[in-house]
């Protein structure tokens, strides 16, 4: 029933024409004349080939549609984790960064540990902007950072300390200046997604409950897809709105 409903009139015409070829070919091969035998064999082969091609296209049509959707939204790859577990993916793109490096996370301890020595090199090739979760917002005793600690099953205060350690580490870099700005802000929105943009590609993923953020799935997008603009716009909105992010003291 599903197959019948999914076939349009053109499909039925195609199938019937090839069925007719097979039928005529079957009749033709019943003769003893060499010419008609050859014609009949060709008709049967053509009909069967047509059916085979049709079945292949029909069965792979859903796959093609899915791939088309992925291309439309700009999805390049999907990973089952982020941070250190896909560091090679970051490394290959950071090595050729030429314009934008935008990062949004919690305390970004893994980023600091893995790339602190490379920050100065980054700013020589691209404008670096980093959004860290404000450790004291909305209040010191009931902050988003503390709530996320609970959700990740880690000691309360872990994210807040990571943020402070990150800021302390990059203050000399910020003050030193360079070819491009190296900027850090504290964002004051509910932490829902992680963003890591390098030029025309964006890694992003959700934050899930009862597991470290590094274990959350990550989607790689490219410029030209619908989601790339959405993710870069999300970062830009938070970065540029003083109600959503603040500069360091």
C-alpha positions as CSV (number, residue, x, y, z in Angstrom):
1,X,0.0,0.0,0.0
2,X,2.8,2.4,0.9
3,X,4.6,1.7,-2.4
4,X,1.3,2.2,-4.4
5,X,0.6,5.5,-2.6
6,X,4.1,6.8,-3.2
7,X,4.1,6.2,-6.9
8,X,2.9,9.0,-9.2
9,X,1.4,8.5,-12.7
10,X,4.8,9.0,-14.3
11,X,6.2,6.1,-12.3
12,X,3.4,3.8,-13.3
13,X,3.8,4.7,-17.0
14,X,7.6,3.9,-16.7
15,X,6.9,0.6,-15.1
16,X,4.2,-0.5,-17.5
17,X,6.3,0.5,-20.6
18,X,9.2,-1.7,-19.3
19,X,6.7,-4.5,-18.5
20,X,5.5,-4.2,-22.1
21,X,9.1,-4.5,-23.4
22,X,9.6,-7.7,-21.3
23,X,6.3,-9.1,-22.6
24,X,7.1,-8.3,-26.3
25,X,10.5,-9.7,-25.9
26,X,9.2,-12.9,-24.4
27,X,6.9,-13.4,-27.4
28,X,9.8,-12.6,-29.8
29,X,12.2,-15.1,-28.4
30,X,9.6,-17.9,-28.9
31,X,10.3,-17.7,-32.6
32,X,13.2,-19.5,-34.3
33,X,14.2,-16.5,-36.5
34,X,17.6,-15.2,-35.4
35,X,16.6,-11.5,-35.9
36,X,13.5,-11.8,-33.8
37,X,15.4,-13.8,-31.2
38,X,18.0,-10.9,-30.9
39,X,15.3,-8.3,-30.8
40,X,13.4,-10.2,-28.1
41,X,16.5,-10.7,-26.0
42,X,17.3,-7.0,-26.2
43,X,13.7,-6.0,-25.2
44,X,13.8,-8.3,-22.2
45,X,17.2,-7.0,-21.1
46,X,16.1,-3.4,-21.5
47,X,12.9,-4.0,-19.5
48,X,14.7,-5.7,-16.6
49,X,17.4,-3.0,-16.6
50,X,14.7,-0.3,-16.4
51,X,13.0,-2.1,-13.5
52,X,16.4,-2.4,-11.7
53,X,17.2,1.2,-12.1
54,X,13.7,2.2,-10.9
55,X,14.0,0.1,-7.8
56,X,17.4,1.5,-7.0
57,X,16.2,5.1,-7.3
58,X,13.0,4.4,-5.4
59,X,14.8,2.8,-2.5
60,X,17.5,5.5,-2.3
61,X,15.1,8.4,-2.7
62,X,14.7,8.9,1.1
63,X,18.4,8.9,1.6
64,X,18.8,11.5,-1.1
65,X,16.2,13.7,0.6
66,X,17.9,13.4,3.9
67,X,21.2,14.4,2.4
68,X,19.5,17.3,0.7
69,X,18.2,18.5,4.1
70,X,21.6,18.2,5.7
71,X,23.1,20.3,2.8
72,X,20.3,22.9,3.1
73,X,21.1,23.4,6.8
74,X,24.8,23.4,6.2
75,X,25.6,20.3,8.3
76,X,29.0,18.9,7.5
77,X,29.5,16.3,10.3
78,X,28.1,15.3,13.6
79,X,30.3,14.2,16.5
80,X,29.3,12.4,19.7
81,X,31.4,14.7,21.9
82,X,33.4,17.9,21.9
83,X,36.4,19.6,23.5
84,X,39.5,17.3,23.9
85,X,37.7,14.4,22.3
86,X,37.7,16.1,18.9
87,X,40.7,18.3,19.3
88,X,42.1,17.4,16.0
89,X,39.1,18.9,14.3
90,X,39.7,22.2,16.0
91,X,43.5,22.1,15.4
92,X,43.2,21.7,11.7
93,X,40.9,24.8,11.4
94,X,42.7,27.0,13.9
95,X,45.9,26.5,12.0
96,X,44.4,28.3,9.0
97,X,42.2,30.8,10.8
98,X,42.3,34.1,9.0
99,X,39.4,36.3,10.2
100,X,37.1,35.0,13.1
101,X,37.6,32.9,16.2
102,X,34.5,33.1,18.3
103,X,34.0,30.8,21.3
104,X,31.2,30.5,23.8
105,X,31.2,28.0,26.8
106,X,31.2,27.8,30.5
107,X,34.7,28.1,32.1
108,X,36.5,26.6,29.1
109,X,39.1,24.9,31.2
110,X,40.0,22.5,28.5
111,X,40.5,25.4,26.0
112,X,42.7,27.2,28.5
113,X,44.8,24.1,29.2
114,X,45.2,23.1,25.6
115,X,45.5,26.4,23.8
116,X,46.8,29.0,26.2
117,X,50.2,29.1,24.6
118,X,48.6,29.5,21.2
119,X,46.3,32.4,22.0
120,X,48.9,35.0,21.0
121,X,49.4,33.2,17.7
122,X,45.6,33.3,17.1
123,X,45.4,37.0,17.5
124,X,48.1,37.6,14.9
125,X,45.8,36.0,12.3
126,X,42.2,36.5,13.5
127,X,39.9,38.6,15.8
128,X,39.4,36.4,18.9
129,X,36.2,36.8,20.9
130,X,35.4,34.5,23.9
131,X,32.2,34.4,26.0
132,X,32.5,32.9,29.4
133,X,29.5,32.2,31.8
134,X,29.3,35.0,34.4
135,X,30.1,33.1,37.6
136,X,28.1,35.5,39.8
137,X,24.9,36.0,37.8
138,X,22.1,36.4,38.6
139,X,23.4,36.2,42.2
140,X,26.6,34.9,43.8
141,X,24.7,32.3,45.9
142,X,22.3,31.2,43.2
143,X,24.2,31.6,39.9
144,X,23.7,29.8,36.6
145,X,27.2,28.5,37.0
146,X,26.4,26.8,40.3
147,X,23.2,25.3,38.9
148,X,25.2,23.9,36.0
149,X,27.7,22.4,38.4
150,X,24.8,20.5,40.0
151,X,23.5,19.4,36.6
152,X,26.9,18.1,35.6
153,X,27.3,16.3,39.0
154,X,30.5,18.2,40.0
155,X,31.4,20.3,43.0
156,X,29.5,23.6,43.2
157,X,32.0,26.4,42.4
158,X,33.9,24.4,39.8
159,X,32.7,26.4,36.8
160,X,33.1,29.7,38.7
161,X,36.7,28.9,39.5
162,X,37.3,27.8,35.9
163,X,36.1,31.2,34.7
164,X,38.3,33.1,37.1
165,X,41.3,31.0,36.2
166,X,40.7,31.6,32.5
167,X,40.4,35.4,33.0
168,X,43.6,35.5,35.1
169,X,45.4,33.6,32.4
170,X,44.4,35.8,29.5
171,X,44.6,39.3,31.1
172,X,48.2,39.7,30.1
173,X,47.3,38.7,26.5
174,X,44.4,41.2,26.4
175,X,46.6,44.0,27.8
176,X,49.5,43.3,25.4
177,X,47.6,44.1,22.3
178,X,48.4,42.7,18.9
179,X,47.5,42.7,15.2
180,X,43.8,41.8,16.0
181,X,41.8,42.2,19.2
182,X,41.7,39.4,21.8
183,X,38.5,40.0,23.8
184,X,36.7,38.2,26.6
185,X,33.2,38.9,28.0
186,X,31.0,37.3,30.6
187,X,27.6,36.3,29.3
188,X,24.4,36.5,31.4
189,X,22.0,34.2,29.6
190,X,20.9,30.7,30.4
191,X,23.7,28.4,29.2
192,X,22.1,26.3,26.6
193,X,24.6,25.8,23.7
194,X,28.3,25.7,23.1
195,X,29.7,27.6,20.1
196,X,33.2,27.4,18.5
197,X,33.5,29.3,15.3
198,X,36.5,29.4,13.0
199,X,35.9,31.6,10.0
200,X,33.4,29.8,7.7
201,X,32.6,26.9,10.0
202,X,30.9,26.6,13.4
203,X,31.0,23.7,15.9
204,X,27.9,23.9,18.2
205,X,26.0,21.6,20.5
206,X,23.5,21.5,23.3
207,X,24.3,21.1,27.0
208,X,22.7,17.9,28.4
209,X,21.9,17.0,32.0
210,X,23.8,14.7,34.4
211,X,26.9,14.6,32.2
212,X,30.0,16.7,31.6
213,X,29.5,19.2,28.7
214,X,32.4,17.6,26.9
215,X,30.3,14.5,26.4
216,X,27.5,16.4,24.6
217,X,27.0,15.9,20.8
218,X,28.5,18.5,18.5
219,X,27.4,19.5,15.0
220,X,29.8,21.1,12.5
221,X,28.2,23.6,10.2
222,X,29.5,25.5,7.2
223,X,28.7,29.0,5.8
224,X,25.9,29.0,3.3
225,X,23.6,26.7,5.3
226,X,20.7,28.0,7.3
227,X,22.0,27.0,10.7
228,X,25.4,28.7,10.2
229,X,23.7,32.1,10.1
230,X,21.5,31.2,13.1
231,X,24.5,30.2,15.3
232,X,26.7,33.1,14.3
233,X,23.8,35.5,14.9
234,X,23.2,33.9,18.4
235,X,26.8,34.7,19.3
236,X,26.7,38.2,17.9
237,X,23.5,39.0,19.7
238,X,24.9,38.0,23.1
239,X,28.2,39.6,22.4
240,X,26.8,43.0,21.3
241,X,24.0,43.4,23.8
242,X,25.1,44.9,27.2
243,X,22.1,43.3,28.9
244,X,23.3,39.9,27.8
245,X,27.1,40.2,28.3
246,X,29.5,42.4,30.1
247,X,33.2,43.3,29.6
248,X,35.8,42.3,32.2
249,X,36.5,44.7,35.1
